[in-house]
Amino acid sequence: MISDNYFKIFFVPNNLQLARLGIVAAKRLMPRAVDRNLAKREIRQLFRVHKIKFVAIDIVVMVRKTEPLDKAAKTNSLSKLFSRVVTRCAES
């Protein structure tokens, strides 16, 4: 597990030859469906950008806080976390 103030990422190797993504955006943290769907779309897009680095791994991204972040801050935060996931997977 890797986390920062805004996201928590769980990951585990799988026996497939592809990376899979799960997203948790709790209704209690984001009451509006529009906000939850936007967060999910942005996370999916970043996953697609970094997908080439992921091989045979299952990743679950959990949104932790709802404080308004601009898109650049979210992208930067998730990119750093995804890079740390790649580093951890390469070590093991």
PDB file of N, CA, C and O in Angstrom, chain B, residues numbered from 101:
ATOM      1  N   MET B 101       0.840  -1.173   0.000  1.00  0.00           N
ATOM      2  CA  MET B 101       0.000   0.000   0.000  1.00  0.00           C
ATOM      3  C   MET B 101       0.891   1.244   0.000  1.00  0.00           C
ATOM      4  O   MET B 101       1.896   1.317   0.706  1.00  0.00           O
ATOM      5  N   ILE B 102       0.493   2.196  -0.800  1.00  0.00           N
ATOM      6  CA  ILE B 102       1.178   3.479  -0.882  1.00  0.00           C
ATOM      7  C   ILE B 102       0.107   4.551  -0.770  1.00  0.00           C
ATOM      8  O   ILE B 102      -0.973   4.412  -1.343  1.00  0.00           O
ATOM      9  N   SER B 103       0.401   5.628  -0.029  1.00  0.00           N
ATOM     10  CA  SER B 103      -0.623   6.662   0.119  1.00  0.00           C
ATOM     11  C   SER B 103       0.005   8.040   0.270  1.00  0.00           C
ATOM     12  O   SER B 103       1.188   8.186   0.577  1.00  0.00           O
ATOM     13  N   ASP B 104      -0.824   9.029   0.046  1.00  0.00           N
ATOM     14  CA  ASP B 104      -0.490  10.407   0.371  1.00  0.00           C
ATOM     15  C   ASP B 104      -1.744  11.025   0.983  1.00  0.00           C
ATOM     16  O   ASP B 104      -2.648  10.301   1.401  1.00  0.00           O
ATOM     17  N   ASN B 105      -1.809  12.337   1.040  1.00  0.00           N
ATOM     18  CA  ASN B 105      -2.952  12.977   1.689  1.00  0.00           C
ATOM     19  C   ASN B 105      -4.257  12.803   0.929  1.00  0.00           C
ATOM     20  O   ASN B 105      -5.328  12.925   1.523  1.00  0.00           O
ATOM     21  N   TYR B 106      -4.198  12.522  -0.359  1.00  0.00           N
ATOM     22  CA  TYR B 106      -5.406  12.520  -1.174  1.00  0.00           C
ATOM     23  C   TYR B 106      -5.796  11.157  -1.720  1.00  0.00           C
ATOM     24  O   TYR B 106      -6.972  10.917  -1.992  1.00  0.00           O
ATOM     25  N   PHE B 107      -4.832  10.261  -1.887  1.00  0.00           N
ATOM     26  CA  PHE B 107      -5.114   8.959  -2.476  1.00  0.00           C
ATOM     27  C   PHE B 107      -4.403   7.861  -1.694  1.00  0.00           C
ATOM     28  O   PHE B 107      -3.362   8.083  -1.076  1.00  0.00           O
ATOM     29  N   LYS B 108      -4.993   6.680  -1.739  1.00  0.00           N
ATOM     30  CA  LYS B 108      -4.377   5.487  -1.172  1.00  0.00           C
ATOM     31  C   LYS B 108      -4.400   4.441  -2.285  1.00  0.00           C
ATOM     32  O   LYS B 108      -5.439   4.226  -2.909  1.00  0.00           O
ATOM     33  N   ILE B 109      -3.273   3.797  -2.534  1.00  0.00           N
ATOM     34  CA  ILE B 109      -3.182   2.817  -3.607  1.00  0.00           C
ATOM     35  C   ILE B 109      -2.776   1.469  -3.029  1.00  0.00           C
ATOM     36  O   ILE B 109      -1.761   1.346  -2.342  1.00  0.00           O
ATOM     37  N   PHE B 110      -3.593   0.464  -3.324  1.00  0.00           N
ATOM     38  CA  PHE B 110      -3.293  -0.919  -2.976  1.00  0.00           C
ATOM     39  C   PHE B 110      -2.887  -1.617  -4.270  1.00  0.00           C
ATOM     40  O   PHE B 110      -3.482  -1.374  -5.319  1.00  0.00           O
ATOM     41  N   PHE B 111      -1.887  -2.474  -4.201  1.00  0.00           N
ATOM     42  CA  PHE B 111      -1.470  -3.178  -5.411  1.00  0.00           C
ATOM     43  C   PHE B 111      -0.955  -4.560  -5.053  1.00  0.00           C
ATOM     44  O   PHE B 111      -0.398  -4.783  -3.977  1.00  0.00           O
ATOM     45  N   VAL B 112      -1.155  -5.484  -5.987  1.00  0.00           N
ATOM     46  CA  VAL B 112      -0.691  -6.853  -5.814  1.00  0.00           C
ATOM     47  C   VAL B 112      -0.437  -7.445  -7.208  1.00  0.00           C
ATOM     48  O   VAL B 112      -1.216  -7.201  -8.129  1.00  0.00           O
ATOM     49  N   PRO B 113       0.631  -8.211  -7.369  1.00  0.00           N
ATOM     50  CA  PRO B 113       0.878  -8.857  -8.661  1.00  0.00           C
ATOM     51  C   PRO B 113      -0.223  -9.869  -8.979  1.00  0.00           C
ATOM     52  O   PRO B 113      -0.786 -10.483  -8.072  1.00  0.00           O
ATOM     53  N   ASN B 114      -0.525 -10.041 -10.257  1.00  0.00           N
ATOM     54  CA  ASN B 114      -1.502 -11.048 -10.667  1.00  0.00           C
ATOM     55  C   ASN B 114      -0.849 -12.018 -11.648  1.00  0.00           C
ATOM     56  O   ASN B 114       0.294 -11.820 -12.060  1.00  0.00           O
ATOM     57  N   ASN B 115      -1.575 -13.060 -12.017  1.00  0.00           N
ATOM     58  CA  ASN B 115      -1.039 -14.075 -12.926  1.00  0.00           C
ATOM     59  C   ASN B 115      -1.393 -13.806 -14.378  1.00  0.00           C
ATOM     60  O   ASN B 115      -1.105 -14.628 -15.247  1.00  0.00           O
ATOM     61  N   LEU B 116      -2.004 -12.682 -14.648  1.00  0.00           N
ATOM     62  CA  LEU B 116      -2.369 -12.310 -16.006  1.00  0.00           C
ATOM     63  C   LEU B 116      -1.241 -11.495 -16.625  1.00  0.00           C
ATOM     64  O   LEU B 116      -0.310 -11.092 -15.929  1.00  0.00           O
ATOM     65  N   GLN B 117      -1.319 -11.260 -17.890  1.00  0.00           N
ATOM     66  CA  GLN B 117      -0.305 -10.449 -18.559  1.00  0.00           C
ATOM     67  C   GLN B 117      -0.795  -9.022 -18.796  1.00  0.00           C
ATOM     68  O   GLN B 117      -0.392  -8.373 -19.761  1.00  0.00           O
ATOM     69  N   LEU B 118      -1.662  -8.544 -17.915  1.00  0.00           N
ATOM     70  CA  LEU B 118      -2.179  -7.195 -18.058  1.00  0.00           C
ATOM     71  C   LEU B 118      -2.408  -6.574 -16.695  1.00  0.00           C
ATOM     72  O   LEU B 118      -2.526  -7.265 -15.683  1.00  0.00           O
ATOM     73  N   ALA B 119      -2.466  -5.265 -16.697  1.00  0.00           N
ATOM     74  CA  ALA B 119      -2.717  -4.520 -15.464  1.00  0.00           C
ATOM     75  C   ALA B 119      -4.208  -4.223 -15.370  1.00  0.00           C
ATOM     76  O   ALA B 119      -4.856  -3.919 -16.372  1.00  0.00           O
ATOM     77  N   ARG B 120      -4.744  -4.314 -14.156  1.00  0.00           N
ATOM     78  CA  ARG B 120      -6.161  -4.016 -13.940  1.00  0.00           C
ATOM     79  C   ARG B 120      -6.282  -2.928 -12.887  1.00  0.00           C
ATOM     80  O   ARG B 120      -5.438  -2.800 -12.000  1.00  0.00           O
ATOM     81  N   LEU B 121      -7.357  -2.144 -13.004  1.00  0.00           N
ATOM     82  CA  LEU B 121      -7.561  -0.997 -12.131  1.00  0.00           C
ATOM     83  C   LEU B 121      -8.923  -1.075 -11.465  1.00  0.00           C
ATOM     84  O   LEU B 121      -9.924  -1.405 -12.102  1.00  0.00           O
ATOM     85  N   GLY B 122      -8.948  -0.765 -10.167  1.00  0.00           N
ATOM     86  CA  GLY B 122     -10.193  -0.596  -9.425  1.00  0.00           C
ATOM     87  C   GLY B 122     -10.163   0.768  -8.764  1.00  0.00           C
ATOM     88  O   GLY B 122      -9.105   1.234  -8.340  1.00  0.00           O
ATOM     89  N   ILE B 123     -11.321   1.410  -8.673  1.00  0.00           N
ATOM     90  CA  ILE B 123     -11.388   2.758  -8.102  1.00  0.00           C
ATOM     91  C   ILE B 123     -12.460   2.788  -7.030  1.00  0.00           C
ATOM     92  O   ILE B 123     -13.571   2.300  -7.235  1.00  0.00           O
ATOM     93  N   VAL B 124     -12.118   3.370  -5.875  1.00  0.00           N
ATOM     94  CA  VAL B 124     -13.072   3.554  -4.784  1.00  0.00           C
ATOM     95  C   VAL B 124     -13.218   5.050  -4.549  1.00  0.00           C
ATOM     96  O   VAL B 124     -12.274   5.722  -4.133  1.00  0.00           O
ATOM     97  N   ALA B 125     -14.412   5.560  -4.822  1.00  0.00           N
ATOM     98  CA  ALA B 125     -14.732   6.967  -4.566  1.00  0.00           C
ATOM     99  C   ALA B 125     -16.000   6.957  -3.720  1.00  0.00           C
ATOM    100  O   ALA B 125     -17.107   6.873  -4.252  1.00  0.00           O
ATOM    101  N   ALA B 126     -15.839   7.043  -2.427  1.00  0.00           N
ATOM    102  CA  ALA B 126     -16.952   6.864  -1.492  1.00  0.00           C
ATOM    103  C   ALA B 126     -17.963   8.006  -1.569  1.00  0.00           C
ATOM    104  O   ALA B 126     -17.606   9.177  -1.699  1.00  0.00           O
ATOM    105  N   LYS B 127     -19.219   7.629  -1.485  1.00  0.00           N
ATOM    106  CA  LYS B 127     -20.298   8.607  -1.507  1.00  0.00           C
ATOM    107  C   LYS B 127     -20.245   9.507  -0.277  1.00  0.00           C
ATOM    108  O   LYS B 127     -20.654  10.666  -0.333  1.00  0.00           O
ATOM    109  N   ARG B 128     -19.751   8.985   0.807  1.00  0.00           N
ATOM    110  CA  ARG B 128     -19.654   9.776   2.038  1.00  0.00           C
ATOM    111  C   ARG B 128     -18.628  10.891   1.890  1.00  0.00           C
ATOM    112  O   ARG B 128     -18.773  11.950   2.501  1.00  0.00           O
ATOM    113  N   LEU B 129     -17.589  10.665   1.081  1.00  0.00           N
ATOM    114  CA  LEU B 129     -16.582  11.698   0.844  1.00  0.00           C
ATOM    115  C   LEU B 129     -16.978  12.654  -0.277  1.00  0.00           C
ATOM    116  O   LEU B 129     -16.666  13.844  -0.234  1.00  0.00           O
ATOM    117  N   MET B 130     -17.670  12.116  -1.280  1.00  0.00           N
ATOM    118  CA  MET B 130     -18.107  12.921  -2.425  1.00  0.00           C
ATOM    119  C   MET B 130     -19.592  12.690  -2.648  1.00  0.00           C
ATOM    120  O   MET B 130     -19.962  11.797  -3.410  1.00  0.00           O
ATOM    121  N   PRO B 131     -20.441  13.458  -2.016  1.00  0.00           N
ATOM    122  CA  PRO B 131     -21.886  13.228  -2.119  1.00  0.00           C
ATOM    123  C   PRO B 131     -22.443  13.375  -3.534  1.00  0.00           C
ATOM    124  O   PRO B 131     -23.413  12.704  -3.885  1.00  0.00           O
ATOM    125  N   ARG B 132     -21.850  14.229  -4.337  1.00  0.00           N
ATOM    126  CA  ARG B 132     -22.369  14.447  -5.689  1.00  0.00           C
ATOM    127  C   ARG B 132     -21.796  13.422  -6.662  1.00  0.00           C
ATOM    128  O   ARG B 132     -20.581  13.241  -6.738  1.00  0.00           O
ATOM    129  N   ALA B 133     -22.672  12.755  -7.402  1.00  0.00           N
ATOM    130  CA  ALA B 133     -22.250  11.754  -8.378  1.00  0.00           C
ATOM    131  C   ALA B 133     -21.350  12.365  -9.451  1.00  0.00           C
ATOM    132  O   ALA B 133     -20.441  11.705  -9.955  1.00  0.00           O
ATOM    133  N   VAL B 134     -21.603  13.611  -9.794  1.00  0.00           N
ATOM    134  CA  VAL B 134     -20.784  14.291 -10.801  1.00  0.00           C
ATOM    135  C   VAL B 134     -19.324  14.330 -10.356  1.00  0.00           C
ATOM    136  O   VAL B 134     -18.423  14.082 -11.157  1.00  0.00           O
ATOM    137  N   ASP B 135     -19.092  14.639  -9.095  1.00  0.00           N
ATOM    138  CA  ASP B 135     -17.723  14.709  -8.574  1.00  0.00           C
ATOM    139  C   ASP B 135     -17.065  13.333  -8.543  1.00  0.00           C
ATOM    140  O   ASP B 135     -15.892  13.193  -8.889  1.00  0.00           O
ATOM    141  N   ARG B 136     -17.827  12.315  -8.127  1.00  0.00           N
ATOM    142  CA  ARG B 136     -17.282  10.949  -8.098  1.00  0.00           C
ATOM    143  C   ARG B 136     -16.908  10.484  -9.504  1.00  0.00           C
ATOM    144  O   ARG B 136     -15.837   9.911  -9.708  1.00  0.00           O
ATOM    145  N   ASN B 137     -17.787  10.730 -10.468  1.00  0.00           N
ATOM    146  CA  ASN B 137     -17.523  10.296 -11.843  1.00  0.00           C
ATOM    147  C   ASN B 137     -16.334  11.036 -12.450  1.00  0.00           C
ATOM    148  O   ASN B 137     -15.539  10.442 -13.180  1.00  0.00           O
ATOM    149  N   LEU B 138     -16.210  12.316 -12.153  1.00  0.00           N
ATOM    150  CA  LEU B 138     -15.070  13.085 -12.647  1.00  0.00           C
ATOM    151  C   LEU B 138     -13.767  12.534 -12.069  1.00  0.00           C
ATOM    152  O   LEU B 138     -12.783  12.371 -12.790  1.00  0.00           O
ATOM    153  N   ALA B 139     -13.765  12.251 -10.780  1.00  0.00           N
ATOM    154  CA  ALA B 139     -12.570  11.689 -10.143  1.00  0.00           C
ATOM    155  C   ALA B 139     -12.206  10.347 -10.776  1.00  0.00           C
ATOM    156  O   ALA B 139     -11.034  10.079 -11.041  1.00  0.00           O
ATOM    157  N   LYS B 140     -13.204   9.510 -11.017  1.00  0.00           N
ATOM    158  CA  LYS B 140     -12.941   8.201 -11.629  1.00  0.00           C
ATOM    159  C   LYS B 140     -12.382   8.349 -13.039  1.00  0.00           C
ATOM    160  O   LYS B 140     -11.452   7.636 -13.415  1.00  0.00           O
ATOM    161  N   ARG B 141     -12.943   9.269 -13.822  1.00  0.00           N
ATOM    162  CA  ARG B 141     -12.449   9.484 -15.188  1.00  0.00           C
ATOM    163  C   ARG B 141     -10.997   9.947 -15.177  1.00  0.00           C
ATOM    164  O   ARG B 141     -10.184   9.480 -15.976  1.00  0.00           O
ATOM    165  N   GLU B 142     -10.674  10.863 -14.273  1.00  0.00           N
ATOM    166  CA  GLU B 142      -9.301  11.368 -14.211  1.00  0.00           C
ATOM    167  C   GLU B 142      -8.323  10.278 -13.773  1.00  0.00           C
ATOM    168  O   GLU B 142      -7.211  10.197 -14.294  1.00  0.00           O
ATOM    169  N   ILE B 143      -8.731   9.447 -12.824  1.00  0.00           N
ATOM    170  CA  ILE B 143      -7.865   8.350 -12.371  1.00  0.00           C
ATOM    171  C   ILE B 143      -7.663   7.345 -13.498  1.00  0.00           C
ATOM    172  O   ILE B 143      -6.543   6.888 -13.725  1.00  0.00           O
ATOM    173  N   ARG B 144      -8.744   6.993 -14.212  1.00  0.00           N
ATOM    174  CA  ARG B 144      -8.628   6.058 -15.333  1.00  0.00           C
ATOM    175  C   ARG B 144      -7.679   6.585 -16.410  1.00  0.00           C
ATOM    176  O   ARG B 144      -6.870   5.834 -16.956  1.00  0.00           O
ATOM    177  N   GLN B 145      -7.785   7.878 -16.710  1.00  0.00           N
ATOM    178  CA  GLN B 145      -6.917   8.462 -17.735  1.00  0.00           C
ATOM    179  C   GLN B 145      -5.448   8.395 -17.313  1.00  0.00           C
ATOM    180  O   GLN B 145      -4.590   8.052 -18.127  1.00  0.00           O
ATOM    181  N   LEU B 146      -5.153   8.713 -16.075  1.00  0.00           N
ATOM    182  CA  LEU B 146      -3.762   8.619 -15.607  1.00  0.00           C
ATOM    183  C   LEU B 146      -3.266   7.179 -15.628  1.00  0.00           C
ATOM    184  O   LEU B 146      -2.100   6.923 -15.928  1.00  0.00           O
ATOM    185  N   PHE B 147      -4.153   6.241 -15.309  1.00  0.00           N
ATOM    186  CA  PHE B 147      -3.783   4.827 -15.371  1.00  0.00           C
ATOM    187  C   PHE B 147      -3.419   4.449 -16.808  1.00  0.00           C
ATOM    188  O   PHE B 147      -2.442   3.734 -17.032  1.00  0.00           O
ATOM    189  N   ARG B 148      -4.194   4.921 -17.774  1.00  0.00           N
ATOM    190  CA  ARG B 148      -3.894   4.628 -19.181  1.00  0.00           C
ATOM    191  C   ARG B 148      -2.535   5.195 -19.589  1.00  0.00           C
ATOM    192  O   ARG B 148      -1.788   4.562 -20.335  1.00  0.00           O
ATOM    193  N   VAL B 149      -2.227   6.377 -19.100  1.00  0.00           N
ATOM    194  CA  VAL B 149      -0.939   7.001 -19.427  1.00  0.00           C
ATOM    195  C   VAL B 149       0.215   6.174 -18.866  1.00  0.00           C
ATOM    196  O   VAL B 149       1.242   6.015 -19.526  1.00  0.00           O
ATOM    197  N   HIS B 150       0.055   5.652 -17.659  1.00  0.00           N
ATOM    198  CA  HIS B 150       1.122   4.895 -16.994  1.00  0.00           C
ATOM    199  C   HIS B 150       1.021   3.390 -17.228  1.00  0.00           C
ATOM    200  O   HIS B 150       1.856   2.643 -16.719  1.00  0.00           O
ATOM    201  N   LYS B 151       0.038   2.928 -17.974  1.00  0.00           N
ATOM    202  CA  LYS B 151      -0.230   1.497 -18.104  1.00  0.00           C
ATOM    203  C   LYS B 151       0.940   0.723 -18.708  1.00  0.00           C
ATOM    204  O   LYS B 151       1.135  -0.447 -18.381  1.00  0.00           O
ATOM    205  N   ILE B 152       1.704   1.347 -19.567  1.00  0.00           N
ATOM    206  CA  ILE B 152       2.830   0.659 -20.196  1.00  0.00           C
ATOM    207  C   ILE B 152       3.834   0.205 -19.140  1.00  0.00           C
ATOM    208  O   ILE B 152       4.498  -0.817 -19.315  1.00  0.00           O
ATOM    209  N   LYS B 153       3.949   0.955 -18.052  1.00  0.00           N
ATOM    210  CA  LYS B 153       4.891   0.610 -16.986  1.00  0.00           C
ATOM    211  C   LYS B 153       4.391  -0.550 -16.128  1.00  0.00           C
ATOM    212  O   LYS B 153       5.188  -1.250 -15.504  1.00  0.00           O
ATOM    213  N   PHE B 154       3.070  -0.755 -16.095  1.00  0.00           N
ATOM    214  CA  PHE B 154       2.498  -1.798 -15.254  1.00  0.00           C
ATOM    215  C   PHE B 154       2.367  -3.089 -16.053  1.00  0.00           C
ATOM    216  O   PHE B 154       1.790  -3.094 -17.140  1.00  0.00           O
ATOM    217  N   VAL B 155       2.895  -4.168 -15.524  1.00  0.00           N
ATOM    218  CA  VAL B 155       2.726  -5.469 -16.149  1.00  0.00           C
ATOM    219  C   VAL B 155       2.265  -6.435 -15.074  1.00  0.00           C
ATOM    220  O   VAL B 155       2.916  -6.570 -14.038  1.00  0.00           O
ATOM    221  N   ALA B 156       1.159  -7.102 -15.308  1.00  0.00           N
ATOM    222  CA  ALA B 156       0.654  -8.139 -14.406  1.00  0.00           C
ATOM    223  C   ALA B 156       0.501  -7.637 -12.975  1.00  0.00           C
ATOM    224  O   ALA B 156       1.105  -8.178 -12.049  1.00  0.00           O
ATOM    225  N   ILE B 157      -0.307  -6.606 -12.805  1.00  0.00           N
ATOM    226  CA  ILE B 157      -0.536  -6.048 -11.478  1.00  0.00           C
ATOM    227  C   ILE B 157      -1.992  -5.605 -11.364  1.00  0.00           C
ATOM    228  O   ILE B 157      -2.579  -5.094 -12.317  1.00  0.00           O
ATOM    229  N   ASP B 158      -2.554  -5.808 -10.191  1.00  0.00           N
ATOM    230  CA  ASP B 158      -3.888  -5.302  -9.873  1.00  0.00           C
ATOM    231  C   ASP B 158      -3.712  -4.089  -8.973  1.00  0.00           C
ATOM    232  O   ASP B 158      -2.995  -4.149  -7.974  1.00  0.00           O
ATOM    233  N   ILE B 159      -4.366  -2.991  -9.324  1.00  0.00           N
ATOM    234  CA  ILE B 159      -4.240  -1.746  -8.573  1.00  0.00           C
ATOM    235  C   ILE B 159      -5.628  -1.260  -8.177  1.00  0.00           C
ATOM    236  O   ILE B 159      -6.550  -1.252  -8.993  1.00  0.00           O
ATOM    237  N   VAL B 160      -5.768  -0.855  -6.914  1.00  0.00           N
ATOM    238  CA  VAL B 160      -6.998  -0.220  -6.440  1.00  0.00           C
ATOM    239  C   VAL B 160      -6.618   1.159  -5.912  1.00  0.00           C
ATOM    240  O   VAL B 160      -5.764   1.285  -5.035  1.00  0.00           O
ATOM    241  N   VAL B 161      -7.261   2.190  -6.456  1.00  0.00           N
ATOM    242  CA  VAL B 161      -7.025   3.570  -6.027  1.00  0.00           C
ATOM    243  C   VAL B 161      -8.216   4.005  -5.192  1.00  0.00           C
ATOM    244  O   VAL B 161      -9.359   3.936  -5.645  1.00  0.00           O
ATOM    245  N   MET B 162      -7.947   4.455  -3.969  1.00  0.00           N
ATOM    246  CA  MET B 162      -8.997   4.926  -3.069  1.00  0.00           C
ATOM    247  C   MET B 162      -8.818   6.428  -2.867  1.00  0.00           C
ATOM    248  O   MET B 162      -7.740   6.896  -2.500  1.00  0.00           O
ATOM    249  N   VAL B 163      -9.891   7.169  -3.113  1.00  0.00           N
ATOM    250  CA  VAL B 163      -9.859   8.613  -2.891  1.00  0.00           C
ATOM    251  C   VAL B 163     -10.046   8.847  -1.404  1.00  0.00           C
ATOM    252  O   VAL B 163     -10.979   8.314  -0.804  1.00  0.00           O
ATOM    253  N   ARG B 164      -9.155   9.649  -0.794  1.00  0.00           N
ATOM    254  CA  ARG B 164      -9.196   9.834   0.655  1.00  0.00           C
ATOM    255  C   ARG B 164      -9.844  11.132   1.097  1.00  0.00           C
ATOM    256  O   ARG B 164     -10.599  11.134   2.070  1.00  0.00           O
ATOM    257  N   LYS B 165      -9.576  12.227   0.421  1.00  0.00           N
ATOM    258  CA  LYS B 165     -10.099  13.526   0.845  1.00  0.00           C
ATOM    259  C   LYS B 165     -10.836  14.196  -0.295  1.00  0.00           C
ATOM    260  O   LYS B 165     -10.572  13.929  -1.467  1.00  0.00           O
ATOM    261  N   THR B 166     -11.753  15.059   0.057  1.00  0.00           N
ATOM    262  CA  THR B 166     -12.532  15.743  -0.965  1.00  0.00           C
ATOM    263  C   THR B 166     -12.171  17.207  -1.092  1.00  0.00           C
ATOM    264  O   THR B 166     -12.837  17.949  -1.813  1.00  0.00           O
ATOM    265  N   GLU B 167     -11.139  17.630  -0.412  1.00  0.00           N
ATOM    266  CA  GLU B 167     -10.735  19.023  -0.541  1.00  0.00           C
ATOM    267  C   GLU B 167     -10.507  19.324  -2.015  1.00  0.00           C
ATOM    268  O   GLU B 167      -9.881  18.537  -2.725  1.00  0.00           O
ATOM    269  N   PRO B 168     -11.013  20.454  -2.469  1.00  0.00           N
ATOM    270  CA  PRO B 168     -10.888  20.741  -3.900  1.00  0.00           C
ATOM    271  C   PRO B 168      -9.428  20.852  -4.326  1.00  0.00           C
ATOM    272  O   PRO B 168      -8.670  21.675  -3.813  1.00  0.00           O
ATOM    273  N   LEU B 169      -9.070  20.027  -5.248  1.00  0.00           N
ATOM    274  CA  LEU B 169      -7.730  20.063  -5.834  1.00  0.00           C
ATOM    275  C   LEU B 169      -7.873  20.445  -7.294  1.00  0.00           C
ATOM    276  O   LEU B 169      -8.826  20.036  -7.957  1.00  0.00           O
ATOM    277  N   ASP B 170      -6.941  21.216  -7.790  1.00  0.00           N
ATOM    278  CA  ASP B 170      -6.984  21.465  -9.215  1.00  0.00           C
ATOM    279  C   ASP B 170      -6.458  20.225  -9.935  1.00  0.00           C
ATOM    280  O   ASP B 170      -5.817  19.363  -9.334  1.00  0.00           O
ATOM    281  N   LYS B 171      -6.737  20.156 -11.212  1.00  0.00           N
ATOM    282  CA  LYS B 171      -6.393  18.967 -11.975  1.00  0.00           C
ATOM    283  C   LYS B 171      -4.886  18.706 -11.975  1.00  0.00           C
ATOM    284  O   LYS B 171      -4.455  17.553 -11.934  1.00  0.00           O
ATOM    285  N   ALA B 172      -4.097  19.758 -12.018  1.00  0.00           N
ATOM    286  CA  ALA B 172      -2.638  19.591 -12.028  1.00  0.00           C
ATOM    287  C   ALA B 172      -2.146  18.954 -10.733  1.00  0.00           C
ATOM    288  O   ALA B 172      -1.249  18.111 -10.761  1.00  0.00           O
ATOM    289  N   ALA B 173      -2.719  19.346  -9.603  1.00  0.00           N
ATOM    290  CA  ALA B 173      -2.306  18.773  -8.318  1.00  0.00           C
ATOM    291  C   ALA B 173      -2.680  17.298  -8.235  1.00  0.00           C
ATOM    292  O   ALA B 173      -1.891  16.485  -7.753  1.00  0.00           O
ATOM    293  N   LYS B 174      -3.886  16.942  -8.702  1.00  0.00           N
ATOM    294  CA  LYS B 174      -4.305  15.533  -8.710  1.00  0.00           C
ATOM    295  C   LYS B 174      -3.394  14.712  -9.613  1.00  0.00           C
ATOM    296  O   LYS B 174      -2.940  13.630  -9.239  1.00  0.00           O
ATOM    297  N   THR B 175      -3.133  15.236 -10.802  1.00  0.00           N
ATOM    298  CA  THR B 175      -2.285  14.529 -11.753  1.00  0.00           C
ATOM    299  C   THR B 175      -0.889  14.318 -11.183  1.00  0.00           C
ATOM    300  O   THR B 175      -0.323  13.230 -11.295  1.00  0.00           O
ATOM    301  N   ASN B 176      -0.345  15.343 -10.583  1.00  0.00           N
ATOM    302  CA  ASN B 176       0.990  15.259  -9.995  1.00  0.00           C
ATOM    303  C   ASN B 176       1.024  14.234  -8.864  1.00  0.00           C
ATOM    304  O   ASN B 176       1.944  13.419  -8.790  1.00  0.00           O
ATOM    305  N   SER B 177       0.034  14.274  -7.992  1.00  0.00           N
ATOM    306  CA  SER B 177      -0.028  13.355  -6.857  1.00  0.00           C
ATOM    307  C   SER B 177      -0.131  11.905  -7.326  1.00  0.00           C
ATOM    308  O   SER B 177       0.619  11.045  -6.864  1.00  0.00           O
ATOM    309  N   LEU B 178      -1.060  11.636  -8.244  1.00  0.00           N
ATOM    310  CA  LEU B 178      -1.236  10.265  -8.727  1.00  0.00           C
ATOM    311  C   LEU B 178      -0.036   9.789  -9.541  1.00  0.00           C
ATOM    312  O   LEU B 178       0.336   8.619  -9.459  1.00  0.00           O
ATOM    313  N   SER B 179       0.568  10.665 -10.313  1.00  0.00           N
ATOM    314  CA  SER B 179       1.745  10.273 -11.089  1.00  0.00           C
ATOM    315  C   SER B 179       2.883   9.842 -10.172  1.00  0.00           C
ATOM    316  O   SER B 179       3.560   8.848 -10.435  1.00  0.00           O
ATOM    317  N   LYS B 180       3.087  10.588  -9.104  1.00  0.00           N
ATOM    318  CA  LYS B 180       4.121  10.213  -8.131  1.00  0.00           C
ATOM    319  C   LYS B 180       3.803   8.868  -7.488  1.00  0.00           C
ATOM    320  O   LYS B 180       4.689   8.029  -7.326  1.00  0.00           O
ATOM    321  N   LEU B 181       2.535   8.662  -7.122  1.00  0.00           N
ATOM    322  CA  LEU B 181       2.153   7.395  -6.492  1.00  0.00           C
ATOM    323  C   LEU B 181       2.309   6.228  -7.465  1.00  0.00           C
ATOM    324  O   LEU B 181       2.806   5.169  -7.082  1.00  0.00           O
ATOM    325  N   PHE B 182       1.888   6.413  -8.726  1.00  0.00           N
ATOM    326  CA  PHE B 182       2.046   5.350  -9.714  1.00  0.00           C
ATOM    327  C   PHE B 182       3.525   5.041  -9.944  1.00  0.00           C
ATOM    328  O   PHE B 182       3.890   3.879 -10.124  1.00  0.00           O
ATOM    329  N   SER B 183       4.371   6.054  -9.942  1.00  0.00           N
ATOM    330  CA  SER B 183       5.812   5.825 -10.096  1.00  0.00           C
ATOM    331  C   SER B 183       6.364   5.021  -8.921  1.00  0.00           C
ATOM    332  O   SER B 183       7.220   4.156  -9.103  1.00  0.00           O
ATOM    333  N   ARG B 184       5.874   5.307  -7.725  1.00  0.00           N
ATOM    334  CA  ARG B 184       6.307   4.543  -6.549  1.00  0.00           C
ATOM    335  C   ARG B 184       5.833   3.096  -6.630  1.00  0.00           C
ATOM    336  O   ARG B 184       6.543   2.188  -6.199  1.00  0.00           O
ATOM    337  N   VAL B 185       4.638   2.874  -7.179  1.00  0.00           N
ATOM    338  CA  VAL B 185       4.140   1.502  -7.355  1.00  0.00           C
ATOM    339  C   VAL B 185       5.062   0.747  -8.303  1.00  0.00           C
ATOM    340  O   VAL B 185       5.435  -0.393  -8.026  1.00  0.00           O
ATOM    341  N   VAL B 186       5.432   1.368  -9.413  1.00  0.00           N
ATOM    342  CA  VAL B 186       6.328   0.727 -10.377  1.00  0.00           C
ATOM    343  C   VAL B 186       7.659   0.387  -9.719  1.00  0.00           C
ATOM    344  O   VAL B 186       8.198  -0.698  -9.933  1.00  0.00           O
ATOM    345  N   THR B 187       8.190   1.306  -8.921  1.00  0.00           N
ATOM    346  CA  THR B 187       9.453   1.071  -8.227  1.00  0.00           C
ATOM    347  C   THR B 187       9.340  -0.093  -7.258  1.00  0.00           C
ATOM    348  O   THR B 187      10.217  -0.956  -7.215  1.00  0.00           O
ATOM    349  N   ARG B 188       8.269  -0.123  -6.482  1.00  0.00           N
ATOM    350  CA  ARG B 188       8.081  -1.214  -5.515  1.00  0.00           C
ATOM    351  C   ARG B 188       7.932  -2.557  -6.209  1.00  0.00           C
ATOM    352  O   ARG B 188       8.465  -3.561  -5.737  1.00  0.00           O
ATOM    353  N   CYS B 189       7.209  -2.586  -7.329  1.00  0.00           N
ATOM    354  CA  CYS B 189       7.019  -3.849  -8.047  1.00  0.00           C
ATOM    355  C   CYS B 189       8.328  -4.329  -8.665  1.00  0.00           C
ATOM    356  O   CYS B 189       8.576  -5.532  -8.742  1.00  0.00           O
ATOM    357  N   ALA B 190       9.155  -3.403  -9.099  1.00  0.00           N
ATOM    358  CA  ALA B 190      10.441  -3.776  -9.686  1.00  0.00           C
ATOM    359  C   ALA B 190      11.375  -4.361  -8.628  1.00  0.00           C
ATOM    360  O   ALA B 190      12.198  -5.225  -8.932  1.00  0.00           O
ATOM    361  N   GLU B 191      11.246  -3.889  -7.386  1.00  0.00           N
ATOM    362  CA  GLU B 191      12.094  -4.390  -6.305  1.00  0.00           C
ATOM    363  C   GLU B 191      11.760  -5.826  -5.931  1.00  0.00           C
ATOM    364  O   GLU B 191      12.641  -6.598  -5.551  1.00  0.00           O
ATOM    365  N   SER B 192      10.479  -6.182  -6.039  1.00  0.00           N
ATOM    366  CA  SER B 192      10.089  -7.536  -5.604  1.00  0.00           C
ATOM    367  C   SER B 192      10.015  -8.528  -6.727  1.00  0.00           C
ATOM    368  O   SER B 192       9.700  -9.696  -6.500  1.00  0.00           O
TER     369      SER B 192
END
